Structures are given as structure tokens and as C-alpha cells.
Amino acid sequence: MKFSSKTMNLNIKNQVGYLTFKKLEEFKFIRHAFSTRLGGVSSGNFATLNLSKKVDDKEKVEENIQRFCKSAGFERESLCFIKQNHGTNVKVVTNSQENNEEFFDGSITNIKNFTLVTLHADCSPIFIVDPVTKSIGMLHAGWRGAVADISKEAILKMKSNFGSLAENLICCIGPSIGPCCFEIQEDVQQEFEKISSKLIKKRDNKIYVDIFECNKINLLKSGVKEENIFTSNLCTKCNHELLFSYRQQGKIHGNMAAMIELI
């Protein structure tokens, strides 16, 4: 297994592997991490560090969560999970209680010790940090969320709730299915072309799209400075030994977690 990224570090602690952004490591008032497949107790297509209880044995997943938290430095009780559905709803987190009624694909907060969590298996995680207002956001931005511009919704909510300005935000786009592997059909192509025709790549009579660049374009449109956007460029399918991937594994697959917390 090879790991190569200009913007992220691979950390191994207590045999648990997790990724961190080099830029976000500069901010001592936050803790963040993106999990890998390394160091858990699940088996089969969930091997080994699956963090989703939807399809795997709940006791094994809970053990995985405990191991990940211990290694990456989070308190289990601080985790704020959301019920995701590839939409654009963004939750303002004021407590750590899980919400099982409404769907959200992002969350924001300016309160310490609440860990914002999103789950992924090809969809992009977007970490947002405002070093001025000391507020944060965590987004699940797959192709549907990117096309609908979930980042715009999050930035607007951070402005209205915390007084955040887009030009102050630091935004990091984590691992997802890359333009090398994200094959789409013409109906999806049409959705992305509404944003930019430059997102579409054609090879061997197949259509591919760059979800990294799409999310970056959306952030720029919302006023985030280009020098404040950091992209992992890690393809989940290409790095399937390290990361879970729906496109690589099929419908039965594990999930990684993206987490960020004010400390």
C-alpha cells in the first residue's frame, strides 16, 4: 500500500490509521481526522475500520468507533452524527444528540467539544474552519451535494449564525472518487456542465467528472479565496486498500468518517 498526498498526512496510532490535513494541523483550537480502513475489528467488505452501523455488526462498529476516537483524540460522547441523504441541509449543532428525524448532509458549530461527523465511501468530505470567529463546518459533498452546492448553504449559515466571512474560511476537500475513476452517464454530465464544462473528461468513449474541482469551484463562487482551499486529490477507488469505496466494492461496503471539533 502506497500513500502519497501533498496536502494530507497519514497517521498510525495504536495500529489505527487516519488522515489529517497539513494546513488544519496549524490551528491548535481544532482537532480533525479522516478515518481509513486500518486498525478495526470488522471483516469482509467492512474490513477493518468500518464506522457505519447501517450494514455491519453494531458491536464491531462501536468497537471501531472507540478505537478511532482513542487514536485520533476524540471523546466518544462528543460525536455528533447526522442522518445523511445526499442533500444540502446543514445543521447548526448546539448539542451532541443524534438526530434521527431530519436529514442533514452537513453541520456547523461554534461550540467547543462537539465533534461534527460525516460518513463517506466515495463522496467528498469538506472541512471548514473560520480562524476569526472560531467556528467550524463538516460537509458530505458527493456529486448530488456538489451539483446542488451544499458548501454555499454551509457558508451562508456560518455567516448568519456566527458572523463568518467567506474570505476568512479555510476549506479542505478530502478523499473521494477521483476524475480518474468517476465514470458517469449523460444525464449526470448535463448536471455538471451547468457548473462548468471543464469538469467533464472523456476517455475511451466514457465520461468522467472531477468532483474535487466541482467542490472547489463552488467554494470559490461563495467567496472563499483560492489560496485557502486545499484538496487531497486522493481517489478512494484507486486507494481501496487504504480507503473504502462504493465504486470499488459495490453496494456492500464500509464507511469512513470525517470529524472536526473545536477544543
C-alpha positions in Angstrom: 0.0 0.0 0.0 1.4 3.4 -1.1 0.3 6.7 0.2 1.1 10.0 -1.5 -0.5 13.4 -0.8 0.9 16.9 -0.9 -1.8 18.2 1.5 -2.5 15.3 3.9 -0.6 13.2 6.4 -1.2 9.5 7.2 -1.0 8.9 10.9 -0.8 5.5 12.6 -1.5 5.3 16.3 -2.4 2.2 18.2 -2.4 0.4 14.8 -5.3 2.7 13.7 -4.7 4.7 10.6 -6.2 8.2 10.0 -5.6 11.1 7.7 -5.1 14.8 8.6 -4.7 17.9 6.6 -1.3 19.6 7.0 -3.0 23.0 6.8 -5.5 22.3 9.5 -2.8 20.9 11.8 -1.6 24.5 12.1 -4.7 25.5 14.0 -4.4 24.5 17.7 -8.0 25.3 18.5 -9.3 22.4 16.5 -9.0 18.6 16.2 -9.8 16.8 13.0 -9.3 13.5 11.2 -10.5 11.3 8.3 -10.6 7.6 9.0 -9.1 4.8 6.9 -9.7 1.1 6.7 -6.8 0.4 9.1 -7.0 -0.8 12.7 -10.5 -2.1 13.2 -12.3 -5.4 14.0 -14.8 -5.7 11.1 -14.4 -8.3 8.4 -15.2 -9.0 4.8 -16.1 -5.9 2.8 -16.1 -4.0 6.1 -12.6 -4.8 7.0 -11.4 -3.5 9.2 -12.3 0.0 10.4 -15.9 0.4 9.2 -17.5 3.3 11.1 -21.1 2.9 9.9 -23.7 0.8 11.8 -26.2 0.6 9.0 -24.9 -2.6 7.4 -22.3 -4.0 9.7 -22.4 -5.7 13.1 -23.2 -2.8 15.6 -20.9 -4.1 18.3 -18.0 -4.3 16.0 -18.7 -0.9 14.6 -18.9 0.5 18.2 -15.5 -1.0 18.9 -14.2 0.6 15.7 -15.5 4.0 16.8 -14.0 3.6 20.2 -10.6 2.7 18.7 -10.7 5.5 16.2 -11.6 8.1 18.9 -8.8 6.9 21.2 -6.2 7.1 18.5 -7.3 10.4 16.9 -8.0 12.1 20.3 -11.8 12.4 20.2 -14.2 11.7 23.1 -16.9 9.1 22.1 -19.6 11.1 23.8 -18.7 14.3 21.8 -19.6 12.7 18.4 -22.5 14.4 16.6 -23.7 12.1 13.8 -26.2 13.2 11.3 -28.7 11.3 9.1 -27.4 11.8 5.5 -29.3 11.6 2.2 -27.1 13.4 -0.4 -29.0 16.7 0.1 -28.0 20.3 1.1 -29.5 20.7 4.6 -26.9 21.9 7.1 -27.5 21.6 10.8 -26.4 24.1 13.4 -25.2 21.9 16.2 -26.0 23.1 19.8 -25.9 19.6 21.4 -24.4 16.2 20.8 -27.7 14.3 20.5 -28.1 12.3 17.3 -31.0 13.5 15.1 -32.9 10.6 13.6 -35.8 12.5 12.2 -34.4 15.1 9.8 -31.9 14.6 7.1 -28.7 16.7 7.0 -25.5 16.4 5.0 -23.5 19.0 6.9 -23.2 20.5 10.3 -21.7 23.7 11.7 -20.9 24.9 15.2 -19.0 27.5 17.3 -19.3 25.5 20.5 -16.3 23.6 21.9 -16.2 19.8 22.4 -18.9 18.9 19.9 -17.3 16.7 17.2 -19.0 17.2 13.8 -19.2 13.9 11.9 -20.0 12.8 8.3 -19.7 9.4 6.8 -18.2 8.6 3.4 -17.4 5.9 0.8 -16.6 7.9 -2.4 -18.4 11.3 -1.6 -16.2 14.2 -0.7 -15.8 15.5 2.9 -15.3 19.2 3.1 -13.7 20.5 6.4 -14.4 24.2 7.0 -12.5 26.3 9.6 -13.1 30.0 10.4 -10.0 31.1 12.4 -11.5 34.5 13.0 -14.8 33.6 14.6 -13.5 30.2 15.8 -16.3 28.2 14.1 -16.2 25.0 12.0 -18.2 23.0 9.5 -18.2 19.5 8.2 -19.9 18.6 4.9 -20.8 15.4 3.0 -20.5 16.6 -0.6 -21.0 13.8 -3.1 -22.0 14.5 -6.7 -25.6 15.4 -5.8 -24.5 17.6 -3.0 -21.8 19.2 -5.2 -24.3 19.9 -8.0 -26.7 21.4 -5.5 -23.9 23.4 -3.9 -24.1 22.3 -0.2 -21.0 24.4 0.5 -22.9 27.6 -0.4 -25.6 26.6 2.1 -23.0 25.9 4.8 -21.1 29.2 4.3 -24.4 31.2 4.3 -25.4 29.6 7.6 -21.9 30.2 9.1 -22.3 33.9 8.2 -25.8 34.2 9.6 -25.1 32.3 12.8 -21.5 33.1 13.6 -20.7 36.2 11.5 -18.2 34.3 9.4 -16.9 35.9 6.2 -16.1 33.6 3.2 -12.8 35.2 2.6 -11.6 34.1 6.1 -12.6 30.5 5.7 -10.1 27.6 5.3 -11.7 24.8 3.3 -10.2 21.3 2.8 -11.6 18.8 0.4 -10.9 15.3 1.5 -10.6 12.0 -0.3 -13.4 11.0 -2.8 -13.8 9.2 -6.1 -11.4 10.9 -8.4 -11.7 12.1 -12.1 -9.6 9.0 -12.9 -12.4 6.7 -11.8 -15.7 8.6 -11.5 -17.5 7.4 -14.7 -20.9 9.0 -15.2 -23.7 8.9 -17.8 -25.0 11.7 -20.0 -27.8 12.7 -17.6 -25.3 13.4 -14.8 -22.9 15.0 -17.3 -25.6 17.6 -18.1 -25.9 18.5 -14.4 -22.2 19.1 -14.0 -22.0 21.1 -17.3 -24.3 23.6 -15.7 -21.4 24.4 -13.3 -18.5 24.1 -15.8 -17.8 22.1 -19.0 -14.2 21.8 -17.7 -15.3 19.3 -15.1 -16.0 16.7 -17.8 -13.3 14.4 -19.1 -13.8 11.9 -21.9 -11.7 8.8 -22.4 -12.2 5.6 -24.4 -15.8 6.6 -25.2 -16.6 7.0 -21.5 -17.5 10.1 -19.5 -15.7 11.1 -16.3 -16.2 14.0 -13.9 -13.9 15.8 -11.4 -15.8 16.1 -8.1 -12.7 17.6 -6.4 -12.7 20.5 -8.9 -16.5 20.9 -8.7 -16.4 21.4 -5.0 -13.5 23.8 -5.4 -15.5 25.9 -8.0 -18.4 26.1 -5.6 -16.3 27.3 -2.8 -14.7 30.0 -5.0 -18.2 31.1 -6.1 -19.1 31.6 -2.5 -16.1 33.9 -1.9 -13.5 31.5 -0.4 -10.0 32.5 -1.5 -8.2 30.1 -3.8 -5.2 30.1 -1.6 -7.4 28.9 1.3 -8.7 25.8 -0.5 -6.7 22.6 0.0 -7.6 19.4 -2.0 -6.4 15.9 -1.1 -6.6 14.6 -4.7 -6.8 11.1 -3.1 -9.1 8.8 -5.1 -11.0 6.4 -2.9 -11.2 3.7 -5.6 -7.5 3.9 -6.6 -6.6 3.7 -2.9 -9.0 1.0 -2.0 -6.5 -0.8 0.3 -6.5 2.3 2.5 -10.0 3.7 1.9 -13.5 2.3 1.5 -15.0 2.8 -2.0 -18.6 2.1 -3.2 -17.3 2.1 -6.8 -14.6 -0.4 -5.9 -16.6 -2.7 -3.6 -20.2 -2.4 -4.7 -23.3 -2.0 -2.5 -21.8 -3.9 0.4 -19.0 -1.6 1.7 -17.8 0.1 4.8 -17.7 3.8 5.5 -15.1 6.2 6.7 -15.8 9.1 9.0 -14.7 12.8 8.7 -14.5 14.5 12.1 -13.7 18.0 13.3 -14.0 19.6 16.7 -13.3 22.9 18.5 -11.2 22.3 21.5 
